[in-house]
Amino acid sequence: QGQLVESGGGLVQPGGSLRLSCVASGGNIRAFTMGWYRQAPGKQREQLATITPGGRMTYYADSVKGRSTISRDDAENSVYLQMNSLNSEDTAVYYCNGKSLYGADFGPWGQGTQVTVSP
């Protein structure tokens, strides 16, 4: 199994933007559908966006659709999430992971990156 390290979170004002990064190691993400997820305190982990191998297709949850963009750079073994128009409901720990064609996770969940939206 590979490892995933998320970064790019922080404290941002409402209406602001962030670009989250996820770097994978111990394996190549090329064949994986990669995704971003988040978990707010007291809530279940929520899938936000996914991107298929080669970036051919993307999916966005309604909660981030229209203000987020997922992208991948297989040469860098990395996945990114650009988030705009942030609001307090976006406050959460953000994680990335991948699914193979056979449903296997790329690796265990990493520590995530904290995003806090506050004036």
C-alpha positions as CSV (number, residue, x, y, z in Angstrom):
1,Q,0.0,0.0,0.0
2,G,1.0,3.5,-0.7
3,Q,1.1,6.5,1.5
4,L,-0.7,9.9,1.1
5,V,0.3,13.2,2.5
6,E,-2.1,16.2,2.3
7,S,-1.2,19.8,2.6
8,G,-2.4,23.3,1.7
9,G,-5.0,23.8,4.4
10,G,-5.1,26.7,6.8
11,L,-7.2,29.5,8.1
12,V,-9.1,31.4,5.4
13,Q,-11.7,34.1,5.5
14,P,-15.2,33.4,4.1
15,G,-15.1,33.9,0.3
16,G,-11.5,32.9,0.1
17,S,-9.7,30.2,-1.8
18,L,-7.3,27.4,-1.1
19,R,-5.5,24.8,-3.2
20,L,-5.0,21.5,-1.5
21,S,-2.3,19.1,-2.5
22,C,-1.9,15.4,-2.0
23,V,1.4,13.7,-2.7
24,A,1.4,9.9,-3.0
25,S,4.4,7.6,-2.3
26,G,5.0,3.9,-2.2
27,G,3.1,3.4,-5.4
28,N,1.9,5.1,-8.6
29,I,-1.5,6.8,-8.7
30,R,-1.7,6.5,-12.5
31,A,-4.2,3.6,-12.5
32,F,-6.2,4.9,-9.6
33,T,-9.3,7.0,-9.5
34,M,-8.2,9.6,-7.0
35,G,-10.5,11.6,-4.7
36,W,-10.8,14.3,-2.1
37,Y,-12.8,13.8,1.0
38,R,-13.5,15.8,4.2
39,Q,-14.6,15.2,7.7
40,A,-16.1,17.8,9.9
41,P,-16.3,17.4,13.7
42,G,-19.1,15.1,14.6
43,K,-19.8,14.2,11.0
44,Q,-19.0,11.3,8.7
45,R,-16.3,11.5,6.1
46,E,-17.8,13.0,2.9
47,Q,-16.6,12.4,-0.6
48,L,-16.1,15.7,-2.4
49,A,-14.6,15.0,-5.8
50,T,-13.0,12.3,-7.8
51,I,-10.9,12.1,-11.0
52,T,-10.4,9.0,-13.1
53,P,-7.1,7.8,-14.5
54,G,-5.9,10.2,-17.1
55,G,-8.2,12.9,-15.9
56,R,-10.9,11.8,-18.4
57,M,-13.8,12.2,-16.0
58,T,-14.5,14.1,-12.8
59,Y,-17.2,14.0,-10.2
60,Y,-18.2,16.6,-7.7
61,A,-20.5,16.5,-4.7
62,D,-23.2,19.0,-4.7
63,S,-21.6,20.7,-1.7
64,V,-18.6,21.8,-3.7
65,K,-19.8,21.6,-7.3
66,G,-19.2,24.8,-9.3
67,R,-16.6,26.2,-6.9
68,S,-14.0,23.4,-6.8
69,T,-11.7,21.8,-9.3
70,I,-9.9,18.5,-8.9
71,S,-6.8,17.8,-10.9
72,R,-4.0,15.3,-11.0
73,D,-0.4,15.2,-12.1
74,D,0.6,11.6,-12.5
75,A,4.2,12.5,-13.2
76,E,4.3,14.2,-9.8
77,N,2.2,11.4,-8.3
78,S,0.0,14.2,-6.9
79,V,-3.7,15.3,-6.8
80,Y,-5.0,18.8,-6.2
81,L,-8.2,20.4,-5.1
82,Q,-8.8,24.1,-5.8
83,M,-11.6,25.4,-3.7
84,N,-13.1,28.8,-4.1
85,S,-15.9,30.8,-2.3
86,L,-15.2,29.0,0.9
87,N,-17.7,29.3,3.7
88,S,-17.9,28.1,7.3
89,E,-19.4,24.8,6.3
90,D,-16.2,24.0,4.5
91,T,-14.4,23.8,7.8
92,A,-13.1,20.2,8.1
93,V,-10.1,18.0,7.8
94,Y,-9.5,17.2,4.1
95,Y,-8.1,13.9,2.9
96,C,-7.2,12.3,-0.4
97,N,-7.2,8.7,-1.4
98,G,-7.6,6.5,-4.5
99,K,-9.5,3.5,-5.6
100,S,-8.2,0.9,-8.1
101,L,-10.4,-0.7,-10.7
102,Y,-10.9,-3.5,-8.3
103,G,-12.0,-1.2,-5.4
104,A,-8.8,-1.3,-3.4
105,D,-7.7,1.8,-1.7
106,F,-4.4,3.3,-2.7
107,G,-3.4,3.3,0.9
108,P,-4.4,4.1,4.5
109,W,-5.9,7.4,5.2
110,G,-3.3,10.1,5.9
111,Q,-3.4,12.7,8.6
112,G,-5.3,15.1,6.3
113,T,-5.0,18.9,6.2
114,Q,-7.2,21.2,8.3
115,V,-9.2,23.8,6.6
116,T,-10.8,26.4,8.9
117,V,-13.0,29.1,7.4
118,S,-13.5,32.0,9.8
119,P,-13.7,35.8,9.7
